[in-house]
C-alpha cells in the first residue's frame, strides 16, 4: 500500500479567462500568453471547450484526434515541463463528436477523457456522444480524476474515495447557476475525502450567456484554498499530501462507503 504522506507537493496553475467565440486561433494565442505565467506548476488547467466556448456547432468546429490543438498542448507541456489539460470539440476515430479533455504530458504522450454527462438543457446530448468510462491518472504519485462541467452534478460518477487524491473539474458553468457550482464543489471534496480543483471561464459567450468564473481549489474539508472570483489570470496553489493522509487516517469515512461498480 502506498504511503500517501511521502508524496511531494503538487503545484497547480488554474487558468481563468474569457473565450473568443468560435475562434481557435484567438484563444490559443491568448492562452499561449497566459501560460507564460504558469511556469513552475506541475499541472496547468484550462477551461472546458477552451478553443471555442461552449458550442453545439460540433460538426463545423470539431478537430480530428491528431488536430492542431493537440499539437499546441503538447508543445506547451514540453515548454513548461508540466501537464497541460483542458477540453475541446473533437471528432473521434469512429466519426462521433466528443467533448474531450486532453491530458498532454511534457514527454509527448497524451491521454483523454470524454465527458460523460451531456448538458441536455443546451442540447449537448444531441450534438455529442457521451463518454463510456471513468479515468484516473497519476502525476508525481498523486491520483487524479478529471471530469467536465455537468459531471459535477452526478456524485456517483465522481465517487472513488479509495483511490482519488484530486478531483479535477474543467467547465463553462454559467453565472445564472453560480450558487450550484459553489455548493457542489465542496460537497464533492467532503464526500470523497480529497482535494478538488475546478476551472471555469469568465466573460460572455456568443449566445449571450455570462460566466462568473469562481475557479477554485478546496481541501478535503471543503474549505477554500483558492478562489479566483471573476478575475482573468493564472492562479497558483500547492497541495500537500501529508495533511490529506493524516485526515484520512483520523477520519476514515471511506471505509464505510457503499461498494458499487460503474457500468
Secondary structure, 3 states (H helix, E strand, C coil): CCCHHHCCCEEEEEEECCCCCCCHHHHHHHHHHHHHHHCCCCEEECCCCCCCCCCCCHHHHCEECCCHHHHHHHHHHHHHCCEEEEEEEEECCCCCEEEEEEEECCCCCEEEEECCCCCHHHCHHHHCCCCCCCCCEEECCEEEEEEEHHHHHCHHHHCCCCCCCEEEEECCCEHHHHHHHHHHHHHHHHHHCCEEEEECCEEECCCCCEEECCCEEECCCCCEEEECCCCCEEEEEEECHHHHHHHHHHCCHHHHCCCCCCC
